[in-house]
């Protein structure tokens, strides 16, 4: 299976061929994947070197000059290192870009904390106007990227790629997508959490809803699903636990409901290994998610 | 009606708000006037013209002189000046491009204008717009911010001929720029550099119009230090 980053580079390169205003700004990371596109479009594929602040600012300037920039590097360097540039040189200016990260929360388990960014979506969520897309499979990346570039006239998008992926892609739509139905709870699985969630809930009588678009969040869809599932919601996100708790609370305000937020804890593990090792520690593998769901929804069964 | 240079102080006195950046507001006055009066190919009826020159005030502090020049050249009504900084005013202590016609970037936090200017310069070239120039005004202390170093080294190597930085040097950086001054740092990165009297309009104009020989251009404008 071609990974998300490679699919992204191919899709972005195709956009550069089709759209004379599309541009890609890089800070060394993935520059090799854009070598052919850079040869064809040297004025619209800009690798600024290991300069992430400049990368985001240049994207802001390109947008002010009328271009449609795609900005790409590792998640901690894109969102955390250059956060004020994202806030001021994009959002505050009214300049729009598509930010595409790789690495996610801990694709780089062996790389340690410096290359991990479970806080990324919470940070982007703190700014007004960003759409946030979290694909769960490489085959979903192309459409999400093209959609994000297509809506640049109305706003910026953060597209969060990961080396973790579901077993299969789903047809995409912007809201919550019901994968299976049940009566005792609705489990919202974001991006690559869908396969582990499906494995976890097995025979449990719960709805599973899949989301790639987490901002704006499909509050209306959640209200309907929660009403049919005892007002009980389990949110399973592949980044900082509780990142979307506030939008769930807003969606269900005034309605009796219970919410459990599952995700990456505020903790520094200081262990290496594989992502699966960290999933197990954090309770984000199928067994851990099952423990959380049964403990919260079916307490009398435990 | 276009105002004269002699009328700028009168416009600035209309801004009766509690202006906390007084000295730096006037350190830029002559540079701003020369740019808008003699150099920039832009005007209030060209705000959306892709071929206009861009002026980016990176050092957004003390914008009274900037607002005065924008009013003098008809970008904003003079009637806006009196409300400077008030709740209903479009004119804040740091300018916002979404509120003020002719303001190309919102600034205030230091070290953002030059990196954005690099992107604007790239974007104009990518669109085939080789005529318009991009001017970025920075302060000497603003260059303390490391984000500028990223832009200086990159722009010098990339060779953006349409980019000119005006560094207004009132010797306000605590640690300074060493014996060679600001220009030594840009020159090492491959920029065309010059230093002029920041109060001398003819010198400023000549420095802005001079060719950088295909390289980005730095004009250091020396003004009296803050006392």
Boltz contact constraints between the chains, C-beta under 6 A:
constraints:
  - contact:
      token1: [A, 43]
      token2: [B, 125]
      max_distance: 6.0
  - contact:
      token1: [A, 43]
      token2: [B, 126]
      max_distance: 6.0
  - contact:
      token1: [A, 44]
      token2: [B, 126]
      max_distance: 6.0
  - contact:
      token1: [A, 48]
      token2: [B, 154]
      max_distance: 6.0
  - contact:
      token1: [A, 51]
      token2: [B, 150]
      max_distance: 6.0
  - contact:
      token1: [A, 53]
      token2: [B, 147]
      max_distance: 6.0
  - contact:
      token1: [A, 53]
      token2: [B, 150]
      max_distance: 6.0
  - contact:
      token1: [A, 54]
      token2: [B, 115]
      max_distance: 6.0
  - contact:
      token1: [A, 54]
      token2: [B, 150]
      max_distance: 6.0
  - contact:
      token1: [A, 54]
      token2: [B, 151]
      max_distance: 6.0
  - contact:
      token1: [A, 54]
      token2: [B, 154]
      max_distance: 6.0
  - contact:
      token1: [A, 57]
      token2: [B, 115]
      max_distance: 6.0
  - contact:
      token1: [A, 57]
      token2: [B, 116]
      max_distance: 6.0
  - contact:
      token1: [A, 58]
      token2: [B, 118]
      max_distance: 6.0
  - contact:
      token1: [A, 58]
      token2: [B, 119]
      max_distance: 6.0
  - contact:
      token1: [A, 60]
      token2: [B, 116]
      max_distance: 6.0
  - contact:
      token1: [A, 60]
      token2: [B, 119]
      max_distance: 6.0
  - contact:
      token1: [A, 61]
      token2: [B, 116]
      max_distance: 6.0
  - contact:
      token1: [A, 61]
      token2: [B, 119]
      max_distance: 6.0
  - contact:
      token1: [A, 61]
      token2: [B, 120]
      max_distance: 6.0
  - contact:
      token1: [A, 62]
      token2: [B, 119]
      max_distance: 6.0
  - contact:
      token1: [A, 62]
      token2: [B, 123]
      max_distance: 6.0
  - contact:
      token1: [A, 64]
      token2: [B, 120]
      max_distance: 6.0
  - contact:
      token1: [A, 65]
      token2: [B, 120]
      max_distance: 6.0
  - contact:
      token1: [A, 65]
      token2: [B, 123]
      max_distance: 6.0
  - contact:
      token1: [A, 65]
      token2: [B, 124]
      max_distance: 6.0
  - contact:
      token1: [A, 67]
      token2: [B, 123]
      max_distance: 6.0
  - contact:
      token1: [A, 88]
      token2: [B, 109]
      max_distance: 6.0
  - contact:
      token1: [A, 88]
      token2: [B, 112]
      max_distance: 6.0
  - contact:
      token1: [A, 89]
      token2: [B, 112]
      max_distance: 6.0
  - contact:
      token1: [A, 89]
      token2: [B, 116]
      max_distance: 6.0
  - contact:
      token1: [A, 92]
      token2: [B, 106]
      max_distance: 6.0
  - contact:
      token1: [A, 93]
      token2: [B, 106]
      max_distance: 6.0
  - contact:
      token1: [A, 94]
      token2: [B, 98]
      max_distance: 6.0
